[in-house]
């Protein structure tokens, strides 16, 4: 092999190495920070990029996708001096590769440590019951504080979710007793409310029943009174018609003798009924003179006629 061929091969290898070192393919949703001679130069975007070998160097590689970070379990003390254990999940995203590279040595670890610190601070401002019932408020407060601080680190804090809150065993037992007592209280109240409503319904039903009965009785009495009144009116009308007929017929020939016979028969019938209904009977002194009694009755009728005619 000649010297010229050897030099050509060496030059080709060096050229290939320089070209291979100068070409950089950045994946999608990634950003690479390039330093030139130890100082920041540029941020390589996704796709094919060209740098100067031996002068430019890719010092930092960042994933720009949303990244979840497990926040380790930590002990926090509430405002009422209760120790609770809390852990969670933090979701963040690198938005400024240059700030993430030079703002802190490890942006993800810095955000995680700050999240634990903020959590301890916010839990210390709240009672235990408030901490257990206000996870959403705690999450929002932590995200707000983290996002404000992480801006200088090129990181955007998207959300924080508390995964587990574990109080001490004695507190858990006390809470279980409290929950049991509260449920029993609600059961007793519900039963008493049911009994009260049942008593109200029963009394209301009885009252309505009595009202209905009274209304029915009143209507029945009204109907009976109306019926009796109508019956009395009909009897009166019939009697009036009968008397009118009798009075009209007395003016005819032979009516006086017929009236005399009718009065005599009626008188005898009534006295016979009295004798059957009672063991003691008062008999007029002139009972034997039937014609005289009939005459008296007839004069009474004639007197009534004359009075009616005169009126």
Secondary structure, 3 states (H helix, E strand, C coil): CCHHHHHHHHHHHHHHHHHHHHEEEECCCEEEEEEECCEEEEEECCEEEECCCCCEEEEEEEECCCEEEEEEEEEEECCCCCEEEEEEEEEEEECCHHHHHHCCCCHHHHHHHHHHHHHHHHHCCCCHHHHHHCHHHHHHHHHHHHHHHHHHHCEEEEEEEEEEEEECHHHHHHHHHHHHHHHHHHHHHHHHHHHHHHHHHHHHHHHHHHHHHHHHHHHHHHHHHHHHHHHHHHHHHHHHHHHHHHHHHCCCCCHHHHHHHHHHHHHHHHHHHHHHHCCCCCCCCCCCCHHHHHHHHHHHHHHHHHHHHHC
